[in-house]
Amino acid sequence: MKKIRKFSALMPELVTDILLRLPVSSLLRFRCLSRSLCSEIDSEKFVENHLNSSIQRKTHQKLVIYNLEFKHFKDFYFADFDDDLVDAFPHSNPLRGLSVYGSCNGLILLGSDLEVNYQSMNLAVWNPFTRRHNKLPLCPVQTLSEHRRFMSCGLGYDSAHDDYKVVMISKVHDSNRVFYQVWVFGLKLNFWRRSRDLVDEVNTKVGRFANGALYWVCKDKGVGFDLAKEVFFDIPLVFNWGSAVFPATFLLECLDSFDSLVVCGGNLYFRIWHHENVEFYLLVSDVSDKGGEDGGVSWRKEFTIVNVETVLPDVQVFPLWPLAYSKDGDSILLGGLNGVFWYNLENKTNQRVSIAGLPYVPWFRYNVCWESLVSVGNDSTFDGAAEEEI
């Protein structure tokens, strides 16, 4: 009898451990088995533990494939890293918004083409795994009588307040000056709040989230926005190439069409094209202490791909995105406009990844995210409802 009691006492822990290893689709089905099971799966603690378990075990990671240019390509395609990215399965986009303005912990920030009609453009936070989305209300800056223009937005997680935040930056002209308004939307509070203005104009449409902050490139520097404190801090963008030092203004002239800041494995990288080579620099310091003028951050060259067009003759490599590291860490998945490939960091070899099930279009864009049960807010809508035009 003692052994039976001991085993019974362990059962809830065993059940929880099993649940933490399951994909989101299975967990959503198991919610109907009992009230207690449903309550556990829906709890904030379980949602957090399930996400952390996936990240630690490097499971339930998805490659998100989409296209920005073609009106007929309105669905997203998901390929599973656990299945070696062999197949891509379509996932209907409930909002028909083709632009992706960031992702974080399984949530994706969707938007219409923000430069076509800024005054009526919409944003939505979407969890494709729970099939729920939250269409955000218009930002108050969109209703201003002054001339205004969309600059950029991004999505990130504020761990200090356990809240997911959308940040929008807009350029506003009034009769006397030009300034850059910053607005923050918290999913918990469910409304827009104006934050302190930004002095510099950003050159990138998407704020990249890493280490508790969103990052942008400005004219001659980078800026980060601490999501917990809601303050900006500067980061340097000057690199030493051999005997010459090139300022960021020179780099941005070369990279004007594509974002030079990229996120891979939760870390921020700066991508530089130098002749036939592409270099990736990693933001390495502790950005939780942002007291210095440059935020206390620095860059370290992480890896270089030499003679890119020769090494990768069949891949449209400009631009080139680092997407994810392999489980053993010796290779990195890189994406070009017309395909993805694994690049071995030690022996400098590459292997093209053939993903079945994709439609034929000239080029793609990519994102990487973890499956999660993270909520998109109390005003969420189930994707099974009638489709909306964003």
C-alpha positions as CSV (number, residue, x, y, z in Angstrom):
1,M,0.0,0.0,0.0
2,K,2.9,2.4,0.7
3,K,4.2,1.9,-2.8
4,I,0.8,2.6,-4.3
5,R,0.5,5.8,-2.3
6,K,4.0,6.8,-3.3
7,F,3.2,6.1,-7.0
8,S,-0.1,8.0,-6.8
9,A,1.6,11.0,-5.3
10,L,4.0,11.1,-8.2
11,M,1.4,10.8,-10.9
12,P,0.5,14.5,-11.2
13,E,4.2,15.4,-11.7
14,L,4.6,12.7,-14.3
15,V,1.5,13.9,-16.1
16,T,2.7,17.5,-16.1
17,D,6.1,16.4,-17.4
18,I,4.5,14.5,-20.2
19,L,2.3,17.5,-21.1
20,L,5.3,19.8,-21.2
21,R,6.8,17.7,-24.0
22,L,3.7,17.7,-26.2
23,P,3.0,20.1,-29.2
24,V,0.3,22.8,-28.8
25,S,-2.1,21.0,-31.1
26,S,-2.2,17.9,-28.7
27,L,-2.6,20.1,-25.6
28,L,-5.6,21.9,-27.1
29,R,-7.3,18.6,-27.7
30,F,-6.5,17.3,-24.2
31,R,-8.2,20.3,-22.6
32,C,-11.6,18.6,-23.1
33,L,-10.6,15.5,-21.1
34,S,-11.3,16.9,-17.7
35,R,-11.8,20.3,-15.9
36,S,-8.6,19.8,-13.9
37,L,-6.5,19.1,-17.0
38,C,-8.1,22.1,-18.8
39,S,-7.4,24.3,-15.9
40,E,-3.7,23.2,-15.7
41,I,-3.1,23.7,-19.5
42,D,-4.7,27.1,-19.4
43,S,-2.7,28.3,-16.3
44,E,-0.1,31.0,-16.8
45,K,2.5,28.9,-15.0
46,F,2.0,26.0,-17.4
47,V,2.1,28.2,-20.5
48,E,5.4,29.7,-19.3
49,N,6.9,26.3,-18.4
50,H,5.8,24.7,-21.7
51,L,7.5,27.5,-23.7
52,N,10.7,27.3,-21.5
53,S,10.7,23.5,-21.9
54,S,10.5,23.7,-25.7
55,I,13.4,26.3,-25.8
56,Q,15.6,24.2,-23.4
57,R,14.9,21.0,-25.3
58,K,15.0,22.7,-28.7
59,T,11.8,21.1,-29.8
60,H,8.6,22.4,-31.3
61,Q,10.5,25.0,-33.3
62,K,9.0,26.2,-36.6
63,L,10.3,27.8,-39.7
64,V,7.6,30.3,-40.9
65,I,7.7,30.9,-44.6
66,Y,5.7,33.7,-46.3
67,N,5.9,36.2,-49.2
68,L,5.5,40.0,-49.2
69,E,5.1,40.7,-52.9
70,F,2.5,38.4,-54.4
71,K,-1.2,39.0,-53.7
72,H,-2.1,35.4,-54.3
73,F,0.3,34.2,-51.7
74,K,-1.8,34.9,-48.6
75,D,-1.2,31.9,-46.5
76,F,1.8,31.2,-44.3
77,Y,3.7,27.9,-44.5
78,F,5.2,26.2,-41.5
79,A,8.0,23.6,-41.5
80,D,9.0,21.7,-38.4
81,F,12.6,21.6,-37.3
82,D,11.8,18.3,-35.4
83,D,11.1,16.8,-38.9
84,D,14.2,18.2,-40.5
85,L,12.2,20.8,-42.4
86,V,11.2,18.3,-45.1
87,D,7.6,19.4,-45.5
88,A,5.9,22.8,-45.3
89,F,2.2,22.9,-44.4
90,P,-0.1,25.8,-45.2
91,H,-1.6,27.8,-42.3
92,S,-4.4,30.1,-43.3
93,N,-3.8,33.7,-42.3
94,P,-7.1,34.9,-40.8
95,L,-6.5,38.6,-41.4
96,R,-5.0,38.5,-44.9
97,G,-2.3,40.8,-43.8
98,L,0.9,39.8,-45.6
99,S,3.5,41.9,-43.8
100,V,5.2,40.5,-40.7
101,Y,6.5,43.2,-38.3
102,G,8.1,40.9,-35.7
103,S,7.6,37.8,-33.6
104,C,8.2,36.7,-30.1
105,N,7.5,33.5,-28.2
106,G,5.1,32.1,-30.8
107,L,3.3,35.4,-31.3
108,I,3.5,37.1,-34.7
109,L,2.8,40.8,-35.4
110,L,0.9,41.2,-38.6
111,G,0.0,44.3,-40.5
112,S,-1.3,45.7,-43.7
113,D,1.0,47.6,-46.0
114,L,1.6,50.4,-43.6
115,E,2.9,52.8,-46.3
116,V,-0.2,52.6,-48.6
117,N,-2.7,54.0,-46.2
118,Y,-1.2,54.8,-42.8
119,Q,-4.3,56.5,-41.4
120,S,-6.4,53.3,-41.7
121,M,-3.8,50.6,-41.4
122,N,-4.3,47.9,-38.9
123,L,-2.0,45.7,-36.8
124,A,-2.8,42.4,-35.2
125,V,-1.0,40.0,-32.8
126,W,-1.5,36.4,-33.9
127,N,-0.8,33.1,-32.3
128,P,-1.0,30.6,-35.2
129,F,-0.7,27.6,-32.9
130,T,-3.7,28.4,-30.7
131,R,-5.5,29.9,-33.8
132,R,-6.3,33.2,-32.0
133,H,-5.6,36.8,-33.0
134,N,-6.0,40.2,-31.4
135,K,-6.8,43.0,-33.9
136,L,-5.4,46.1,-32.2
137,P,-7.3,49.4,-32.2
138,L,-5.9,52.3,-34.2
139,C,-3.0,54.1,-32.6
140,P,-4.0,57.6,-31.6
141,V,-1.2,59.1,-33.7
142,Q,-3.1,57.9,-36.8
143,T,-5.9,60.4,-36.0
144,L,-3.7,63.5,-35.7
145,S,-4.4,66.4,-38.0
146,E,-0.7,67.1,-38.4
147,H,1.1,65.4,-41.2
148,R,2.5,62.0,-40.1
149,R,4.2,59.0,-41.6
150,F,4.7,55.5,-40.3
151,M,8.3,54.7,-39.5
152,S,8.5,51.3,-37.8
153,C,7.0,48.9,-35.3
154,G,8.0,45.8,-33.3
155,L,6.8,43.2,-30.9
156,G,8.6,42.1,-27.8
157,Y,8.2,40.7,-24.2
158,D,8.5,42.7,-21.1
159,S,9.6,40.1,-18.5
160,A,9.5,42.6,-15.6
161,H,5.7,43.1,-16.0
162,D,5.0,39.8,-17.8
163,D,3.5,41.6,-20.8
164,Y,3.8,41.5,-24.5
165,K,4.2,45.0,-26.0
166,V,3.8,46.4,-29.5
167,V,5.9,49.6,-30.1
168,M,5.1,52.0,-33.0
169,I,7.3,54.9,-34.2
170,S,5.8,57.6,-36.4
171,K,7.2,60.7,-37.9
172,V,5.0,63.8,-37.2
173,H,5.2,67.2,-38.8
174,D,3.6,70.2,-37.1
175,S,3.9,73.9,-37.9
176,N,7.1,74.3,-36.0
177,R,9.1,71.1,-35.9
178,V,9.5,67.4,-36.9
179,F,9.6,64.8,-34.2
180,Y,9.2,61.1,-33.8
181,Q,6.3,59.9,-31.6
182,V,6.6,56.5,-29.8
183,W,3.5,54.6,-28.8
184,V,3.3,51.4,-26.8
185,F,0.4,48.9,-26.7
186,G,0.4,46.3,-23.9
187,L,-1.6,43.2,-24.4
188,K,-2.6,43.1,-20.7
189,L,-3.8,46.7,-20.5
190,N,-5.2,46.5,-24.1
191,F,-4.7,50.2,-25.1
192,W,-2.1,52.5,-26.6
193,R,0.1,54.7,-24.4
194,R,2.4,57.5,-25.6
195,S,6.0,57.0,-24.5
196,R,8.8,59.5,-24.7
197,D,9.7,60.8,-28.2
198,L,12.7,59.5,-30.2
199,V,15.2,62.1,-31.3
200,D,16.5,60.2,-34.4
201,E,14.7,58.9,-37.4
202,V,14.9,55.1,-37.8
203,N,15.8,53.5,-41.1
204,T,14.4,50.1,-40.5
205,K,10.7,49.1,-40.6
206,V,10.9,46.3,-38.1
207,G,12.1,46.6,-34.5
208,R,14.2,43.5,-33.7
209,F,13.5,41.9,-30.3
210,A,16.4,40.5,-28.2
211,N,17.3,40.5,-24.5
212,G,14.3,42.5,-23.3
213,A,14.6,45.3,-25.9
214,L,13.6,46.3,-29.4
215,Y,16.4,47.5,-31.7
216,W,16.5,49.8,-34.7
217,V,19.1,51.3,-37.0
218,C,19.2,55.1,-37.3
219,K,21.3,57.3,-39.5
220,D,24.6,56.9,-37.8
221,K,23.9,54.6,-34.8
222,G,21.6,52.0,-33.5
223,V,19.0,52.4,-30.7
224,G,17.4,50.0,-28.3
225,F,14.1,50.4,-26.5
226,D,14.0,48.8,-23.1
227,L,10.5,47.3,-22.9
228,A,10.4,47.2,-19.1
229,K,11.7,50.8,-18.4
230,E,10.3,52.1,-21.8
231,V,13.5,54.2,-22.4
232,F,15.8,54.4,-25.4
233,F,19.5,53.8,-25.3
234,D,22.2,54.1,-28.0
235,I,24.3,51.3,-29.4
236,P,27.4,51.9,-31.6
237,L,27.5,50.8,-35.2
238,V,31.2,51.2,-36.2
239,F,33.3,48.3,-37.3
240,N,37.0,47.8,-38.0
241,W,37.7,46.2,-41.4
242,G,41.4,45.6,-41.5
243,S,43.2,48.9,-41.2
244,A,40.2,51.1,-42.0
245,V,37.3,52.0,-39.8
246,F,34.0,52.5,-41.6
247,P,31.2,54.4,-39.9
248,A,27.6,53.3,-39.9
249,T,26.7,55.9,-42.5
250,F,28.9,54.2,-45.0
251,L,27.4,50.8,-44.2
252,L,23.8,52.0,-44.4
253,E,24.4,53.4,-47.9
254,C,25.3,49.8,-48.9
255,L,22.4,48.3,-46.9
256,D,19.6,50.8,-47.6
257,S,17.2,48.2,-49.1
258,F,17.5,45.6,-46.4
259,D,17.6,45.5,-42.6
260,S,21.1,45.0,-41.2
261,L,19.9,44.0,-37.8
262,V,18.8,40.4,-37.5
263,V,17.9,38.0,-34.7
264,C,18.9,34.4,-34.4
265,G,18.6,32.1,-31.4
266,G,17.3,35.0,-29.3
267,N,20.4,37.1,-29.9
268,L,20.9,40.3,-32.0
269,Y,23.3,40.3,-35.0
270,F,24.6,43.0,-37.3
271,R,25.1,41.8,-40.8
272,I,27.7,43.5,-43.1
273,W,28.4,42.8,-46.7
274,H,32.1,43.3,-47.5
275,H,33.0,42.7,-51.1
276,E,32.3,39.0,-51.7
277,N,32.0,38.2,-48.0
278,V,29.2,38.6,-45.4
279,E,30.1,39.1,-41.8
280,F,27.9,38.6,-38.7
281,Y,28.5,40.5,-35.5
282,L,26.9,39.5,-32.2
283,L,25.7,41.9,-29.5
284,V,27.6,40.5,-26.5
285,S,27.4,42.6,-23.4
286,D,24.9,42.6,-20.6
287,V,22.1,44.9,-22.0
288,S,20.2,44.7,-18.8
289,D,22.5,47.5,-17.6
290,K,21.9,50.3,-20.1
291,G,23.3,53.1,-18.1
292,G,26.1,54.2,-20.4
293,E,25.9,56.5,-23.4
294,D,26.1,53.5,-25.7
295,G,23.9,51.3,-23.5
296,G,26.9,49.4,-22.2
297,V,26.9,47.2,-25.3
298,S,29.5,46.0,-27.7
299,W,29.9,43.8,-30.8
300,R,31.9,40.7,-31.5
301,K,32.5,39.1,-35.0
302,E,30.7,35.8,-34.7
303,F,31.3,34.2,-38.1
304,T,32.1,35.1,-41.8
305,I,31.0,33.5,-45.0
306,V,33.7,34.0,-47.5
307,N,33.0,34.3,-51.3
308,V,29.3,33.9,-50.7
309,E,28.2,33.7,-54.4
310,T,30.9,31.1,-55.1
311,V,30.1,29.0,-52.1
312,L,26.3,29.3,-52.7
313,P,25.9,29.5,-56.4
314,D,22.2,28.3,-56.4
315,V,20.9,30.6,-53.6
316,Q,19.8,34.2,-54.0
317,V,21.9,35.4,-51.1
318,F,21.3,39.1,-51.0
319,P,19.9,39.6,-48.4
320,L,21.0,36.7,-46.2
321,W,19.3,35.9,-42.9
322,P,20.6,33.8,-40.0
323,L,17.6,31.8,-38.9
324,A,18.5,29.2,-36.3
325,Y,21.3,27.1,-34.9
326,S,21.3,23.3,-35.2
327,K,20.8,21.4,-32.0
328,D,24.5,20.5,-31.7
329,G,25.4,24.2,-32.4
330,D,27.9,23.4,-35.2
331,S,25.7,24.6,-38.0
332,I,23.4,27.6,-38.7
333,L,20.4,27.7,-40.9
334,L,20.7,30.6,-43.4
335,G,17.9,31.9,-45.6
336,G,18.2,33.5,-49.0
337,L,15.3,34.8,-51.2
338,N,14.9,31.5,-53.0
339,G,15.9,28.9,-50.4
340,V,17.4,27.9,-47.1
341,F,20.6,25.9,-46.3
342,W,22.6,24.7,-43.4
343,Y,26.1,26.2,-43.1
344,N,28.7,24.3,-41.1
345,L,30.6,26.9,-39.0
346,E,33.7,24.7,-38.6
347,N,34.4,23.1,-42.0
348,K,32.6,25.9,-44.0
349,T,30.4,23.6,-46.0
350,N,26.8,24.0,-46.8
351,Q,23.8,21.8,-47.5
352,R,20.7,23.1,-49.4
353,V,17.4,22.2,-47.6
354,S,14.7,21.0,-49.9
355,I,11.3,21.8,-48.4
356,A,8.3,20.1,-50.1
357,G,4.8,21.7,-50.3
358,L,5.7,25.3,-51.1
359,P,4.0,27.1,-53.9
360,Y,6.1,28.3,-56.8
361,V,7.0,32.0,-56.3
362,P,10.3,33.7,-57.1
363,W,11.3,34.5,-53.5
364,F,10.3,34.0,-49.9
365,R,10.8,35.6,-46.5
366,Y,11.3,33.7,-43.3
367,N,10.9,33.8,-39.5
368,V,11.5,31.3,-36.8
369,C,9.3,30.8,-33.7
370,W,8.5,28.4,-31.0
371,E,5.1,26.8,-30.7
372,S,3.4,28.3,-27.6
373,L,0.2,28.7,-25.7
374,V,0.9,32.4,-25.1
375,S,-2.3,34.5,-25.0
376,V,-2.8,37.3,-27.4
377,G,-4.9,39.2,-24.9
378,N,-8.5,39.2,-23.6
379,D,-10.0,40.7,-26.8
380,S,-8.8,37.8,-28.9
381,T,-10.8,36.2,-31.7
382,F,-10.7,32.6,-32.9
383,D,-9.3,32.2,-36.4
384,G,-12.3,30.0,-37.4
385,A,-14.5,33.1,-37.4
386,A,-15.2,34.9,-40.7
387,E,-12.1,36.2,-42.3
388,E,-11.3,39.9,-42.1
389,E,-9.5,42.2,-44.5
390,I,-6.7,44.0,-42.7
